[in-house]
C-alpha cells in the first residue's frame, strides 16, 4: 500500500502522488486518516465533511459528540473496546456511564444508502490528540473505524462497518489536496475539516494501525559494538539498555507515513536531554527523561514525553520534510528502552497487540506470531501532558 494524498497545512502545501490527477478508477480498498486535537468534552465537534465531485453521489462525515449527563437508574452503555461492534442508533440508551467522554461517529452516504459506525471515547481523550482511521475493503465487504490516542498508553478502539462502498480515487485526491477548514451545515463538494483537525491523508491500501515506528534512518542505537544505524540492525542483534544488561533485537520495523500530525519530524538538539549530537524522531516518539527537576516537578524519577511536546526554540524543533517520511523502530526483548546518543527512548510498544487478535491482524506486526510478542515489565512511568512538558522545558531553560 502507499499514501497518495495529504491535505495542506499552514506551512506545507497539499500533495498527491504522481498519476492520481488522471486516475479514473474506484478505490476498492484504502484508508482515510485524520489527526485532531480534541477540545473540551462538552462541545460537539465536526471533524470532517467530505463530498467528492460529481458524478460520484456520496458523502463522508465524521464528528465527535458530547456524551449526555447520566440519568439516575438508566442503563449504562458498554464502553468501546478493541473488540467493539457498531451500535445501531435505535438500540442506544439515553445515557452513558461516562458523562465526561464522547462519541466518535462516522457516517457514509452512497447511492441513497446510509451506513454509520460509532465509538465511545474515554474521558482521558479530552482534551488530547486523536488519530482516526477509516479502513475499507469493498471486495471483502468489511471496514474498520479506528480511534487511537498516540500520546497515551490506551489501546486503539475500533468497530466494524459492513459492506463499505468503493470511493473515487481522483475525486478523493482532489478534495484532500484542496482541503479547507470551513465546515458548513449544507453539504458541498470538497474536503472540509473541523477547526482542530491538523491533516487528512489518503492511502490506496489498508494502513496498519497500532504502534508505528518513530526513529529516523541513520539514528545510532547503542550496541556492544558501538553506535549502530538503526536500519542496519537485524533480528538477533544485541543492543544496550540504559542502566541494564544488553537485550536481543526481535524485529526491526519500518513504515512510511505522511509528514503530518504526530508523524511530523522533530529535531532534538544536543546537548539537551543528554544528547551527544542532534537526532530526528517523529512527534509521537516518546523519550524517557530523568533528573532532579523531574523528581521535583512530578514526584517521580522518570517521565515519558512525546517529542512534539518538547518543541521550543532551543531544545527541539519541527523540521522541513518531504510529504512522506520513513520511520524505523526496534521491537525489543522485554520491551526495554533504547539508548540513542545519550538519550533514552521507548522501543516499540506491543502490549495491546498481545491481548487483541484483531488488532494484531490490523497492525504492522501482523506477520509476527502474536504469541511470540514480548511482554513489558510493569512500570508506573507517567506520560506527561502538553502543559506538563512545557513546564519541564521552561524549568530546564532557567
C-alpha positions in Angstrom: 0.0 0.0 0.0 1.1 3.6 -0.4 -0.1 7.1 0.7 -1.4 9.0 -2.3 -2.6 12.4 -1.0 -2.3 14.6 2.0 -4.0 17.9 2.9 -2.2 21.3 3.1 -1.1 22.7 6.5 -0.2 26.2 7.5 3.4 25.6 6.4 3.1 22.9 3.8 1.1 22.6 0.6 -1.2 19.7 -0.2 0.4 16.8 -2.0 -0.7 13.9 -4.2 1.3 11.1 -5.8 2.1 11.1 -9.5 -0.7 9.9 -11.7 -3.6 10.5 -9.3 -4.9 13.5 -11.2 -5.5 11.3 -14.3 -6.8 8.2 -12.5 -10.5 7.4 -13.1 -10.9 4.2 -11.1 -12.6 3.4 -7.9 -10.5 2.7 -4.8 -11.8 -0.7 -3.7 -9.7 -0.6 -0.6 -8.0 2.2 1.2 -7.5 4.3 4.3 -8.6 7.8 5.3 -6.6 9.1 8.3 -7.0 12.3 10.2 -5.4 13.8 13.3 -7.3 16.2 15.6 -6.6 18.0 18.8 -9.8 17.4 20.7 -11.2 20.3 22.8 -13.4 20.0 25.9 -15.8 17.1 26.1 -18.8 19.3 26.4 -18.6 20.6 22.9 -19.9 18.8 19.8 -17.1 18.9 17.3 -17.4 18.3 13.5 -14.2 16.7 12.2 -14.8 16.0 8.5 -17.3 16.7 5.8 -16.1 15.1 2.5 -18.1 15.3 -0.6 -16.3 14.1 -3.8 -17.0 15.9 -7.0 -19.8 14.7 -9.3 -20.7 12.2 -10.8 -20.0 10.4 -7.5 -23.1 10.6 -5.3 -21.9 10.3 -1.8 -20.8 12.0 1.4 -18.5 11.0 4.3 -18.9 12.8 7.7 -17.0 12.4 10.9 -17.9 14.1 14.2 -17.4 13.9 17.9 -20.5 14.4 20.1 -20.6 15.1 23.8 -22.0 12.3 26.0 -25.2 13.2 27.8 -25.4 13.7 31.6 -26.3 10.3 33.1 -29.9 9.8 34.3 -30.2 8.0 37.6 -31.3 4.4 37.1 -30.6 4.5 33.3 -28.8 1.5 31.8 -25.1 2.2 31.1 -23.7 1.6 27.6 -20.7 -0.7 27.4 -17.5 1.3 26.7 -16.0 0.9 23.2 -13.1 -1.6 23.2 -10.7 -3.1 20.8 -13.4 -5.7 20.1 -16.2 -3.2 19.6 -19.0 -3.6 17.1 -21.4 -1.0 15.6 -24.2 0.1 17.9 -27.5 0.9 16.0 -28.8 4.3 16.9 -32.2 2.8 17.8 -30.5 0.5 20.3 -28.5 3.1 22.1 -29.5 4.0 25.6 -30.4 7.6 26.6 -27.4 7.9 29.0 -23.8 6.9 29.3 -21.8 5.7 32.2 -19.0 8.1 31.1 -20.5 11.6 31.0 -17.1 13.2 30.6 -16.3 11.2 27.4 -17.6 11.5 23.9 -18.8 9.6 20.9 -17.0 9.4 17.6 -19.4 8.8 14.7 -18.6 8.1 11.0 -21.5 8.4 8.5 -21.4 7.2 4.9 -24.0 8.2 2.3 -23.7 6.5 -1.0 -26.3 5.9 -3.8 -29.2 6.5 -1.4 -27.9 4.2 1.3 -26.7 5.3 4.8 -24.2 3.5 6.9 -23.0 4.5 10.3 -20.5 3.4 13.0 -19.5 4.9 16.3 -17.1 4.5 19.1 -17.1 5.7 22.7 -14.1 7.9 23.6 -13.0 7.8 27.2 -12.7 10.9 29.5 -8.9 10.9 29.1 -9.2 11.6 25.4 -10.4 15.2 26.3 -8.5 17.3 25.7 -5.9 15.5 23.7 -4.6 14.2 20.4 -6.8 11.7 18.5 -5.9 9.8 15.3 -8.9 8.4 13.4 -8.6 5.9 10.5 -11.3 4.6 8.2 -10.0 1.5 6.5 -12.3 -0.1 3.9 -12.1 -3.1 1.6 -15.2 -3.2 -0.7 -14.4 -6.6 -2.2 -14.3 -8.2 1.2 -17.3 -6.1 2.3 -15.6 -5.1 5.5 -14.3 -1.8 7.0 -12.9 -0.6 10.3 -13.3 2.7 12.1 -10.2 3.1 14.4 -9.6 5.7 17.1 -6.1 6.0 18.6 -4.6 8.2 21.2 -1.0 8.4 20.0 0.3 10.1 23.1 -1.3 7.7 25.7 -0.9 4.1 26.7 -4.6 3.5 25.9 -5.0 0.7 23.2 -6.7 1.6 20.0 -10.5 1.4 19.9 -12.2 0.1 16.8 -15.5 -1.0 15.4 -16.6 -2.7 12.2 -18.7 -1.4 9.4 -20.2 -3.8 6.9 -20.4 -3.5 3.1 -18.4 -0.3 2.6 -18.7 1.3 -0.9 -15.7 1.9 -3.1 -14.6 5.5 -3.4 -13.5 7.5 -6.4 -9.7 7.9 -6.5 -9.3 11.1 -8.4 -12.2 13.0 -6.8 -11.0 12.0 -3.3 -7.4 13.1 -4.0 -8.5 16.4 -5.5 -10.7 17.1 -2.4 -7.9 16.3 0.0 -5.4 18.3 -2.0 -7.5 21.4 -1.6 -8.9 20.7 1.9 -10.0 23.7 3.9 -11.2 24.3 7.5 -14.6 25.7 6.5 -17.3 23.2 7.5 -20.8 24.4 6.6 -24.2 23.0 7.6 -25.1 22.2 4.0 -23.0 19.6 2.1 -20.8 20.9 -0.7 -18.1 19.5 -2.9 -14.6 19.2 -1.3 -13.0 18.1 1.9 -13.8 20.4 4.8 -12.1 19.9 8.1 -13.0 20.9 11.6 -11.1 23.8 13.2 -8.9 21.5 15.3 -8.1 18.9 12.6 -4.5 19.1 11.6 -4.5 17.0 8.5 -6.2 14.3 6.4 -4.3 11.7 4.4 -5.4 9.0 1.9 -3.8 5.6 1.2 -4.6 3.3 -1.6 -4.3 0.3 0.7 -5.2 -0.7 4.3 -2.8 1.2 6.5 -1.7 -0.6 9.7 -3.0 0.7 13.0 -1.4 0.4 16.4 2.2 1.1 17.2 4.2 2.9 14.5 8.0 3.4 14.3 9.4 6.8 15.2 13.2 6.9 14.7 14.7 8.4 11.5 17.1 6.4 9.3 20.6 6.9 10.5 19.7 7.1 14.1 22.6 5.4 16.0 21.5 2.8 18.5 23.8 1.9 21.4 25.2 -1.6 20.9 28.1 -3.6 22.5 30.0 -2.9 19.2 29.3 0.8 19.4 26.7 3.1 17.9 25.0 1.4 15.0 22.5 2.9 12.5 19.1 1.5 13.2 18.4 0.4 9.6 21.4 -1.9 9.7 20.3 -3.8 12.8 18.9 -7.3 12.3 16.9 -9.7 14.5 19.2 -11.4 16.9 21.5 -8.4 17.3 22.4 -7.1 20.8 21.6 -3.6 21.9 22.4 -1.8 25.1 19.6 -0.9 27.5 20.5 2.1 29.7 21.2 1.0 33.2 20.7 -2.7 32.4 22.2 -5.6 30.5 22.2 -6.0 26.7 19.0 -7.2 25.1 18.2 -9.1 21.9 16.5 -7.4 19.0 13.4 -9.4 18.0 12.5 -7.3 14.9 13.3 -4.0 13.2 10.3 -2.5 11.6 9.9 0.5 9.3 6.9 2.4 7.9 6.5 5.3 5.5 4.0 7.9 6.8 2.8 11.4 5.8 4.9 14.1 7.5 1.8 15.4 9.2 0.4 15.5 12.7 2.4 13.4 15.2 4.4 11.9 12.3 6.0 15.3 11.6 9.7 15.1 12.2 11.2 16.7 15.3 14.9 17.5 15.6 16.1 17.0 19.1 19.1 19.4 19.7 22.3 18.4 21.6 23.3 18.8 24.3 19.8 18.9 25.8 18.4 15.7 27.2 22.0 14.3 27.4 22.3 14.0 23.6 25.8 13.7 22.2 24.5 15.0 18.8 21.2 16.0 17.2 18.8 13.3 16.3 15.4 13.3 14.4 12.4 11.4 15.6 8.6 11.5 15.0 6.5 13.8 17.1 4.9 10.9 18.9 8.1 9.1 19.7 8.3 9.1 23.5 11.5 9.9 25.4 12.4 8.8 28.9 13.6 11.8 30.8 15.1 11.8 34.4 16.7 14.2 36.7 16.3 16.1 39.9 14.0 18.6 38.2 11.7 15.7 37.1 11.6 14.4 40.7 10.9 18.0 42.0 8.2 18.8 39.4 6.4 15.5 39.1 7.3 13.4 42.1 8.9 10.5 40.2 12.3 9.5 39.0 11.5 9.3 35.2 8.8 10.6 32.9 7.9 9.8 29.3 7.4 12.7 26.9 6.3 12.7 23.2 8.9 14.6 21.3 6.4 17.0 19.8 5.6 18.3 23.3 9.2 19.4 23.8 9.4 21.7 20.7 10.9 25.1 21.6 13.4 27.5 20.2 16.4 25.8 21.9 15.7 22.2 22.7 13.7 20.7 19.9 12.3 22.0 16.6 10.0 20.8 13.9 11.9 20.2 10.7 11.1 20.6 7.0 10.4 17.3 5.3 9.1 15.7 2.1 5.4 14.8 2.1 6.3 11.2 3.1 8.9 10.2 5.7 10.2 6.7 6.7 10.4 5.8 10.3 12.2 2.8 12.0 11.9 1.2 15.4 13.1 -1.8 17.2 11.0 -4.5 18.9 13.0 -5.5 22.0 13.1 -8.4 24.3 11.0 -7.3 27.4 10.2 -4.1 25.5 13.1 -2.3 27.2 14.1 1.2 26.2 16.8 2.0 23.8 20.0 4.1 24.2 20.4 6.7 21.4 23.4 9.0 21.6 23.0 9.5 25.3 19.2 9.7 25.2 16.8 7.0 26.4 13.8 6.4 24.1 11.0 3.9 24.1 11.2 0.8 21.9 8.1 -0.4 20.0 5.2 -0.9 22.5 3.3 -4.0 21.6 1.3 -4.9 24.7 -2.1 -4.1 23.1 -1.3 -6.4 20.2 -0.9 -9.4 22.5 -4.3 -9.0 24.0 -6.3 -8.4 20.8 -6.1 -10.9 17.9 -8.0 -8.5 15.6 -5.8 -5.5 16.5 -2.7 -7.7 15.9 -4.0 -8.7 12.4 -4.5 -5.0 11.6 -1.1 -3.9 12.8 2.4 -3.5 11.3 3.4 -6.8 13.1 0.6 -8.9 11.6 3.2 -11.4 10.2 4.9 -11.8 13.6 3.3 -14.6 15.7 1.2 -12.9 18.3 2.1 -15.5 21.0 5.8 -14.6 20.5 5.3 -10.8 21.1 7.3 -9.7 24.1 5.6 -8.6 27.4 6.7 -5.4 29.0 7.7 -5.3 32.6 5.2 -3.5 34.9 6.1 0.2 35.3 4.4 3.3 36.5 6.4 5.9 34.5 3.8 8.6 33.7 3.4 10.2 30.3 3.4 14.0 30.5 0.6 16.0 29.1 1.4 19.0 26.9 1.2 21.6 29.7 3.4 19.4 31.9 6.0 19.1 29.2 6.0 22.9 28.8 6.7 23.2 32.5 9.6 20.9 32.2 11.0 22.7 29.2 10.7 26.1 30.9 12.3 24.8 34.0 15.3 23.4 32.1 15.8 26.7 30.3 16.4 28.6 33.5 
